[in-house]
Amino acid sequence: MQRAFDGFAVAALFVVAVAAALTFRDYGLGWDDYTHSQYGQLLLDFYASGFTDTRAFSFVNLFMYGGGFDMGAALLAKILPFSLFETRRLAGAIVGVIGLLATWRLGRYLGGPLAGLLALVLLAACPLYYGHMFMNPKDAPFAAAMAILLLSLVRAFEEYPRPKIATVAVFGLGLGLAIGSRILGGFAALYVIPPIALLLVHTIRHGGLQRASTEFGSFTLALLPGIVIAVLVMALLWPWSVIDPLNLFRAGEYFSHFFERPWRELFEGSLVLVPDMPRTYVPLLLALKLPEILLALGVGGVIYALYAGTRENIPIRHRATLLLIAAAATLPVVVAIVTRPAMYNGIRHFIFVIPPLAALGGLAGALLLERLRQFSWQGAAVGVLVIIAGVFLPLREMVRLHPYQYVHFNVIAGGVPGAFGRFMLDYWGLAFKQAAPQLLARLEERKEKPPTGRNWRIAVCGPHPPARNELGPDFDISWDPKEADFVMALGTFYCVRIRAPVLVEIEREGVMFARVYDIRGRSIPSLLTIPPPRRVN
């Protein structure tokens, strides 16, 4: 049966890969796609010039981030027969599947083949992870890199105090990918404190201080080659970070405080400045956006891991790995609650806690099914059906929301309709991908042409480059609705609702994501408004 679970996991990965291959073109461009694509090309130019073209090291603020994903996508675009932005979506899907693979292996290390299968399914059926992996060039690759790093650390603690060469190599790769994606990869230093402390205390109690010191020293020395590998990987993905030894500290300082002009976002029905978000921001959104089955099993897995860490009858190395993953799933949230940084765009910055939470959820699910099986096969069958039903619910929503899976809210929030007017939904502004071709088709259907001597004029409330990319050269785009023929607007609170004929409406589950208005012959003073947010009871 254990082999069968592994077979099901491979099949699940295949299904996700096929679904991604069939749908990656459906995902629109967001606010940051153009700048990220430029950053990737500038990094390629840096290497192609023999390290003399350093424009990437002063490009907006992206040089403060690793550019491995952007550079890799830019390189793939030169090889694959897709457009640059289609390639970026495909590259995101590939990285996301790698994150799924790492989470499967992580769950398998924690609790065996069934736990690994459940961890994989829980993560694949998480709309937040699945939706972001196509179009988020920062947080989704970082989440995959952190999953690889956690997998290597689990192996290292299972092999403590002498991790194998392969484990050290994976550790170096994971650490380099993580910090080479975002400076937040340094969180891993916090993750290892609980398991190290547990191992040291245990060894001191049973073997003395000298043995504990010797083993810890051996473990540290064994991982040093991994640090060298990590620096090399980081240097490749984020060359700015190594041209000056202080640059890592500069990046950390830069991101330690809010670095942009504050704006307001919707949270619990109120418009709040992003530096002033309440401490409940992250835990509340996790509770409302994660699928119910992942939330229940994940929290159960965290509780079990913390409990098991105190149990003397469980092998000490396994207890250490459980504490490691529990720390990875919870410490970033705890730090956010305590430090209260600027928070915005939902919880995209915290996607990296979902893989370890899914791994612990897989472990909890496997333990639950095993306990039910010991009680009766009927109980185990009921448990299986409950888990299948729990996974089916978010999968159904993912299909209904496609290609906006990342906006998903669970039944606790009342779904997407219940979250509308209370929380941010399509904050990336992806809906122009669907709105623009529908406008073009509508104009073609009506056989309308722009006035003689000029293009169509369209005022856009939302990201302009995606609109320009989708509409083509026959449209002049601006923020100013004066003398415009049409308005294309996101369905978010800051885009004014216009009293004019609606040509196109993009909606999911009764919630409007984008509209195109015909404003010819009308006077529209502005596209922007900050009205009192609509509250949904």
PyMOL commands that set and color helices and strands:
alter all, ss='L'
color gray80, all
select helices_A, chain A and resi 2-26+33-48+55-58+62-64+68-77+84-111+113-124+127-135+139-158+165-179+183-191+193-207+209-237+240-243+247-255+274-276+281-289+292-308+316-339+348-375+377-401+405-407+415-419+432-445+464-471
alter helices_A, ss='H'
color red, helices_A
select strands_A, chain A and resi 264-267+270-273+456-461+475-478+486-490+502-508+511-518
alter strands_A, ss='S'
color yellow, strands_A
deselect
rebuild
show_as cartoon
